Amino acid sequence: MASIFSKIVAGQIPSYKVAEDDNYYAFLDISPVAKGHTLVIPKHEVDYIFDLDSEEYQGLWEFAQRVARAMKQAIPCKRIAVAVLGLEVPHCHIHLAPINTEGDMNFAKPHLKLDATEMQAIADSIAQAFAQL
């Protein structure tokens, strides 16, 4: 059965896309820990990140690096934090989140609730920065 992320890639479920190429897709987390919290996934569905073959694994991280650079340009922050947890959705993914303190990347704290207009504006600003890289 296809994961929710595979359904997003297929266009069956909407997302706030920030970047895409032939193999990878990046979109805003709908329950963000920070404004701009982005998920980066391979389009090919694999549950566990370390089960990716070496080429796809390296490509995923290179794509995530480009997304993180775009995020840093689009969103005022000190750093883009990264986390790989992978328990909540059986499709490997990298969390990227703009942070100013380490506490900003705390998944245990209440997540933000942003309206669709703000989410789209954030996605558009990251996408525009990504396109200029």
C-alpha positions as CSV (number, residue, x, y, z in Angstrom):
1,M,0.0,0.0,0.0
2,A,1.3,3.4,-0.9
3,S,2.4,5.7,1.9
4,I,0.9,9.1,2.3
5,F,4.1,10.6,0.9
6,S,3.8,8.4,-2.2
7,K,0.3,9.8,-2.6
8,I,1.6,13.3,-2.3
9,V,4.2,12.7,-5.0
10,A,1.5,11.2,-7.2
11,G,-0.6,14.3,-6.7
12,Q,-3.4,12.3,-5.0
13,I,-3.0,14.4,-1.8
14,P,-2.2,18.1,-2.0
15,S,1.1,19.5,-0.5
16,Y,2.9,22.8,-0.2
17,K,5.7,21.8,-2.6
18,V,9.0,23.7,-2.3
19,A,11.2,21.7,-4.6
20,E,11.2,18.7,-6.9
21,D,13.4,16.9,-9.5
22,D,13.1,13.5,-11.2
23,N,14.0,11.6,-8.0
24,Y,13.2,13.7,-5.0
25,Y,10.4,15.9,-3.6
26,A,10.4,18.5,-0.8
27,F,7.3,20.0,0.8
28,L,6.2,21.8,4.0
29,D,5.3,19.7,7.0
30,I,1.7,20.3,7.8
31,S,2.4,20.2,11.5
32,P,5.6,22.2,11.7
33,V,7.9,22.7,14.6
34,A,9.0,26.0,13.0
35,K,7.8,28.2,10.1
36,G,9.3,26.6,7.0
37,H,9.7,23.1,8.4
38,T,10.2,21.0,5.3
39,L,10.2,17.3,4.5
40,V,12.6,15.9,1.9
41,I,11.8,12.5,0.4
42,P,12.8,10.2,-2.4
43,K,10.0,9.7,-4.8
44,H,10.8,6.0,-4.7
45,E,9.2,4.7,-1.6
46,V,11.5,3.1,0.9
47,D,10.6,2.8,4.5
48,Y,14.0,3.2,6.2
49,I,16.6,5.7,5.0
50,F,19.5,3.3,5.4
51,D,17.8,0.8,3.1
52,L,18.3,3.2,0.2
53,D,21.0,2.2,-2.3
54,S,24.1,4.3,-2.0
55,E,23.4,6.4,-5.1
56,E,19.8,7.3,-4.0
57,Y,21.0,7.9,-0.4
58,Q,23.7,10.3,-1.6
59,G,21.3,12.0,-4.0
60,L,18.7,12.5,-1.3
61,W,21.2,14.3,0.9
62,E,22.5,16.4,-2.0
63,F,18.9,17.4,-2.8
64,A,18.3,18.2,0.9
65,Q,21.4,20.4,0.9
66,R,20.0,22.5,-1.9
67,V,16.6,22.7,-0.2
68,A,18.3,23.8,3.0
69,R,20.3,26.5,1.2
70,A,17.0,27.8,-0.3
71,M,15.3,27.7,3.1
72,K,18.2,29.7,4.6
73,Q,17.8,32.4,1.9
74,A,14.0,32.5,2.3
75,I,13.6,32.4,6.0
76,P,15.5,34.5,8.6
77,C,17.2,32.0,10.9
78,K,20.7,31.1,12.3
79,R,20.7,27.6,10.9
80,I,18.7,24.9,9.2
81,A,18.4,22.0,11.5
82,V,18.2,18.4,10.2
83,A,16.6,15.3,11.7
84,V,15.8,11.8,10.5
85,L,13.3,10.0,12.6
86,G,11.2,8.0,10.2
87,L,8.8,6.3,12.6
88,E,5.5,8.2,11.9
89,V,5.3,7.5,8.1
90,P,6.8,4.4,6.4
91,H,8.6,6.4,3.7
92,C,12.0,7.7,4.5
93,H,12.3,11.4,5.0
94,I,14.5,14.2,6.2
95,H,13.2,17.0,8.4
96,L,14.7,20.4,7.7
97,A,13.7,23.2,10.0
98,P,14.8,26.8,10.4
99,I,16.1,27.4,13.9
100,N,17.6,30.2,16.1
101,T,18.0,28.0,19.2
102,E,18.3,24.3,19.6
103,G,14.9,24.3,21.4
104,D,13.3,25.3,18.1
105,M,13.8,21.7,16.8
106,N,11.9,20.1,19.7
107,F,9.4,17.6,18.4
108,A,7.8,17.2,21.8
109,K,6.7,20.8,22.1
110,P,3.3,21.9,20.6
111,H,3.6,22.2,16.8
112,L,2.6,25.4,14.9
113,K,-0.8,25.8,13.3
114,L,-0.5,28.0,10.2
115,D,-3.3,28.8,7.8
116,A,-3.2,27.8,4.2
117,T,-2.3,31.3,3.0
118,E,0.8,31.5,5.2
119,M,1.8,28.0,4.3
120,Q,1.6,28.8,0.6
121,A,3.5,32.0,1.0
122,I,6.3,30.2,2.9
123,A,6.4,27.4,0.2
124,D,6.5,30.0,-2.6
125,S,9.4,31.9,-1.0
126,I,11.5,28.7,-0.5
127,A,10.6,27.5,-4.0
128,Q,11.6,30.8,-5.5
129,A,15.0,30.7,-3.7
130,F,15.4,27.1,-4.8
131,A,14.9,28.0,-8.4
132,Q,17.6,30.6,-8.2
133,L,20.3,28.2,-6.9
